Amino acid sequence: MEQKKFNLIALGEILWDVYPDGARFGGAPANFACTAAGLAKDRIHMSIVSAVGRDQLGDDALDILKKRHIDTSHVFQLDEHTGIVMVHLDEESHATYDFAPDCAWDELCASPELLKLADNTQALCFGTLGQRSEISRHTIQSFVAAAPPSCLRILDINLRPPFVTDSIIIESLELANVLKLSDEEIAPIAKLTQISGSDTEVLQQLAKKFDLQVVALTRGADGALLIRAEEISDQPAIKTKLVDTVGAGDAFTATLAIGLLDQIPLDQINLQACTIAAYVCSQNGATPEIPQSLISIPNS
């Protein structure tokens, strides 16, 4: 069997987004994993490190992940219930979230076997919500720290008050070498890190302060900004019919990860990431199947 080209890991919460019309599978790491697996297919081995309950939602989550060709060997089934979040959409289809407490993913424990998984990882993605409990925070941070220096350690910061503290943000920034922010997150991060200036200047200073290879800013209807050293990519938004925005940022991050691994030009990565994010915004739910027509395969 042909060996996978890249090993990717998503770390953190698996949950169900509960809308007025029913529950849909989600959680930022799961969204990232589903999109990455759909984009790169057999060019990657996509794994997720998380926990679900011994309940129907947990079983259903595992089934979905397996059908999307994601390795669930390190998704643990625990006595705590599978995570859920109530999703509220405003008139412009922008989402706000109400997270259930004491979920299975809050009890994600580190082990020598789990940390060994980090040894041969080319890219990983983590956020701050998955670190809201001390147990899962220790596990996630230990895993990221155990990854090799060459690994893309992507922090998709996903600020979800009140489940975040200044110390978690700073500790995560110090572990990361790639950062993705949204337009709602850049101001509080700039304030916390005592950085000021234009969006471009803030991203450049964050990169310098935390030794980040790449910093990405998604800006909704204004597109996205990518910074790598002195290179700047400013991509306008891709026009789309807006259904809901849940999962769009995770799709952007997944596309960014694949593009960085494939070492394609920054402008091409940004265009592709905005295109995939726009498609997700046009669909119900956070993890739609990505049409083959939208998938760019790098030149060999």
Secondary structure, 3 states (H helix, E strand, C coil): CCCCCEEEEEECCCEEEEECCEEEEECHHHHHHHHHHHHHHHHEEEEEEEEEECCHHHHHHHHHHHHCCCECCCEEEECCCCEEEEEEECCCCCEEEEECCCCHHHHCCCCHHHHHHHHHCCEEEECCHHHCCHHHHHHHHHHHHHCCCCCEEEEECCCCCCCCCHHHHHHHHHHCCEEEEECCCHHHHHHHCCCCCCHHHHHHHHHHHHCCCEEEEECHHHCEEEEECCEEEEECCCCCCCCCCCCHHHHHHHHHHHHHHHCCCHHHHHHHHHHHHHHHHCCCCCCCCCCHHHCCCCCC
